[in-house]
Amino acid sequence: MRSGVLRFLLAMLFAVWAVDAQTVEARFTIADGYYLYRDKIHFALDPASGALVTPALPAGKVKQDEFFGRVETYRGSVTVNLAVRNFTPGKPLLIRAESQGCADIGLCYPPTTQTA
């Protein structure tokens, strides 16, 4: 694994846990000095053992970004409730999250996938 991707994974910790039989809470904990782009966050089940309802992401803070123009970003943390449909209880459920973000020092990372 390249060191830049490892730094990103350490700066953008991803975790999930069950809220109830149809809902999973997904959370990114974002280190100081980093931010995630709201429109670069996507979720999927891995493997496709059910379906996720497209989540409504919370509003982010508007930023004029040198790479992407006017965007919304998250700092600190962001929590998203994911509705799971057609899931077979007792089978493993892995949530795959794709995200992209930057460090305040101007270093931006490619889209990165994390699974929990």
Secondary structure, DSSP 8 states (H G I E B T S, - for coil): --HHHHHHHHHEEEEEEEEETTEEEEEEEE-TTEEEEGGG-EEEESS-SSEE--------EEEEETTTEEEEEE-SEEEEEEEEES--TTS---EEEEE-EEETTS-B---EEEE-
